[in-house]
Structure formats: structure tokens, C-alpha cells
């Protein structure tokens, strides 16, 4: 069998037909990513493959560390060529790791390189890729065009001025870039820099924040500002769903206590978060936004590395907190108020798939198909096993046909083949069901389902383009 040929991950004739006839050429809605908006606005070109491939990609950094490569050659002072060579050295040993597939899909789809990455091929791949990168046409906007990316949803703090989005909106690029409202810094009330963020919010909202009601007003003003600048999606990241109840305390008193410099109890921290999330969800619903809830991650586990190189550098992992009861109460509080927004639920812990898969059905309504969604395999789960488990869970417990599909969740402009990776896996699962006689060979409905999951469902759900 040829390595990663055109039938890669497609193990039946029906799977191949579904992929090549229906999924392969669908556009991309990358509704959640971590691309830097200014790089998009500037239509950035790149110096070499290391800059576009290894800068900021903590997936690769984690793998390189596990191969015993020194930090100097990962995030330190080593040259770009040295970093590339170390990644090439690690690659042959990443059998079974999704990085092996992603890396070679990227080499094939961006550069037409079919050689495998290894020390023996490092010189050839470095030269061949960099020759193409040196071409002035190898830039961000042309990458979007090449992969037919219709939407890019960035991740933005409520105090961001969104100037890169305004700049990009004036360009002739056909891709739409929208901000996503990420209020985590104003939920993390116990963080050492919380009061500093409140001061930044005062400046951004043009008002003083003396109490909890002021905080909510300031956040609402920033939501309006984001809405005016094209935002229709929010994103909230939490370690676990917090409790709405805490011994007769109120968020007003908790906020006042924290602003006086006092430490909060766990229950106080939880209650503040929960009430603020409910408020934000209602505000999102009023404006027709979709809300993403990302749960069950434990961040910055390695204190030494956090102090040395900071956040988002590959030292986060899966949390195992219970989520069912508190999540139910948060969603219900919005629902009772008649202001539950379209919501996508993600957990980094795959044990939660069936919890979330059954939670969906509690809150569906007729104002959107599958209004409450089970999010795609997130972060450590965006590999074959994680994607298959998520797809099958949704099929078992909800309506897979209306799933909004894949996103890159990436900081790299070379990540768009992850959509192809997902589509191949999805077509292989559905094709397998057909081949086993578990679903009819009815191409009318199969085409609608596959195209929907690939692109059309997200386009309808977010209603941005």
C-alpha cells in the first residue's frame, strides 16, 4: 500500500465516493482558530518553513521534548535551520501520532513534496519548501485562496481594539475574518492580574468600574463593539463548569472583596464565574451569537517552564473534573430566561463525550437545527480516535447530520489540511455504515449529509457569510 496516497484513510468504495464526490472540494469555515489577526491583515509572507511551521506550534514542541530534544532547539536561541533539523530528526519516531499525518499532508498540499520528513530528506525538503516560500505569492491571503477558506474566526480579548480586523476588511481578500469574544480574563477573578485587566477594560469601555454591575455594563459595551465589527461567535474557556450557588454569597460582594485585594475561596471564585457566564450567555443570545464553551483543561502544569517561557507553550493537559450538574444549571438559567444562545460544548476529556452528548437534547429548540452542538474533537482529541469517538457519540445521542464540523484551533497557517484529515475520517465512518448495510446507498441524502458536515451546516449555523 502506498504511503498516504489519494485513498489515505478511505477503506471502502463508498467512503472514497463520499470523499471525492462530495467532501473534498467543499470550502472551509474555520470558525475557531488562534491565528494572529495582524499577520492576516498584513498578508504576511514568511522567511522559511520553520517560521511558518514551528513558531508557536506547541503540538510539535511537545513531541520534540518527548524525543529528548533540548529546549534551546525548540523555543530557545537555536537557528531556524537547527530547529527544522531537530523536528526532522524526531519525525520518523512519531508513528501513530497525528503529527506524522498532519506534517506529511502539509508537505504534500502546500509544497507538493511527497518525500517523508527524516534526517536523510531534510536538506531536500528545506530547500524545496523554502524555494516556494520565497515566492512573493506564498502569503497568507493566497493560502486562504488555495484552500478555499471562506471564514476565519480569530480569538480576541474584550479589550482588543480590533484594528487588524478593520484593516483586513478593506483588503481585496475574499475570505472573511471575524473576531471572537473571549472573556476569560474577566472570569478568572482570582488571577493575580485580574485588577489590572479591569483597568484595561475601563479604558476600552470608556467608563469607571466601581462594582459588579459596572463590570457587566462594560462587558456589554464591548460586546456591542465586537458586534459592530462583525463578531457573531464567543468563546469561553473554563477548567470546569462552576457552581451558581455558594452559601448566600452574591457576585456583587465577591467582586467587591476581590477589588479590595482580598483572596477568594473556591466557592466564591466559582459563583462569580458562573453568574458572569450566565450574564454573558444572555447577552450573546440577544445578539444572535453562538457561544462556545471549552471545558476540562488544566493549564500551566510545569511551574519552571511557565516561569521561563510563559503560557501556551505545551504544558497544558486534560482535566478530570465533573461537569454534568453545574453545566446543566448554567444552561438552564439561560434557558429559563428565554436567552440561551446557540451553544457548542467541548470537553478536553473524552470521558465527557456522553455527558455532553446527552446534555444537548435537554436544550434544543426550533430556532436552529441542533442549536446545542457537541463540538469537534478538541486539542488532544483532534486525532483519528478522538474524531471517530466524537462523531459516533453524536450519531448515537444527537443528529450527526447537522453537526457544524471541523475547525483548526490552530496558530499555524499550515493547518488547513486538518479539515481534509477530518473529512476523510468522517467519510470513512459513514461509508463503512453504508457498506455494512446500516444505512441505505442513497446518494441524495448522503451528499446532503456529507456536504453539510463539511461546510454547509456551519455556514447556516453561524450565519456570518
C-alpha positions, 0 to 999 in steps of 0.5 A: 500500500502506498504511503498516504496516497489519494485513498489515505484513510478511505477503506471502502468504495463508498467512503472514497465516493463520499470523499471525492464526490462530495467532501473534498472540494467543499470550502472551509469555515474555520470558525475557531482558530488562534491565528494572529489577526495582524499577520492576516491583515498584513498578508504576511509572507514568511522567511522559511518553513520553520517560521511558518511551521514551528513558531508557536506550534506547541503540538510539535514542541511537545513531541520534540521534548518527548524525543529528548530534544533540548529546549534551546532547539525548540523555543530557545536561541537555536537557528531556524535551520537547527530547529527544522533539523531537530523536528526532522530528526524526531519525525520518523519516531512519531508513528501513530501520532497525528503529527506524522499525518498532519506534517506529511499532508502539509508537505504534500498540499502546500509544497507538493513534496511527497518525500517523508520528513527524516534526517536523510530528506531534510536538506531536500525538503528545506530547500524545496519548501523554502524555494516556494516560500520565497515566492512573493505569492506564498502569503497568507491571503493566497493560502486562504485562496488555495484552500478555499477558506471562506471564514476565519474566526480569530480569538480576541480579548474584550479589550482588543481594539480590533484594528487588524480586523478593520484593516483586513476588511478593506483588503481585496481578500475574499475570505472573511475574518471575524473576531471572537469574544473571549472573556476569560480574563474577566472570569478568572477573578482570582488571577493575580492580574485580574485588577489590572485587566479591569483597568484595561477594560475601563479604558476600552469601555470608556467608563469607571468600574466601581462594582459588579454591575459596572463590570457587566455594563462594560462587558456589554459595551464591548460586546456591542463593539465586537458586534459592530465589527462583525463578531457573531461567535464567543468563546469561553474557556473554563477548567470546569463548569462552576457552581451558581450557588455558594452559601448566600454569597452574591457576585456583587460582594465577591467582586467587591472583596476581590477589588479590595485585594482580598483572596477568594475561596473556591466557592466564591471564585466559582459563583462569580464565574458562573453568574458572569457566564450566565450574564454573558450567555444572555447577552450573546443570545440577544445578539444572535451569537453562538457561544462556545464553551471549552471545558476540562483543561488544566493549564500551566502544569510545569511551574519552571517552564511557565516561569521561563517561557510563559503560557501556551507553550505545551504544558497544558493537559486534560482535566478530570473534573465533573461537569454534568450538574453545574453545566446543566444549571448554567444552561438552564438559567439561560434557558429559563430566561428565554436567552440561551444562545446557540451553544457548542460544548467541548470537553478536553476529556473524552470521558465527557463525550456522553455527558455532553452528548446527552446534555444537548437534547435537554436544550434544543429548540426550533430556532436552529437545527441542533442549536446545542452542538457537541463540538469537534474533537478538541486539542488532544482529541483532534486525532483519528480516535478522538474524531471517530469517538466524537462523531459516533457519540453524536450519531448515537445521542444527537443528529450527526447530520447537522453537526457544524464540523471541523475547525483548526484551533490552530496558530499555524497557517499550515493547518488547513489540511486538518479539515481534509484529515477530518473529512476523510475520517468522517467519510470513512465512518459513514461509508463503512455504515453504508457498506455494512448495510446500516444505512441505505446507498442513497446518494441524495441524502448522503451528499446532503449529509456529507456536504453539510458536515463539511461546510454547509451546516456551519455556514447556516449555523453561524450565519456570518457569510 
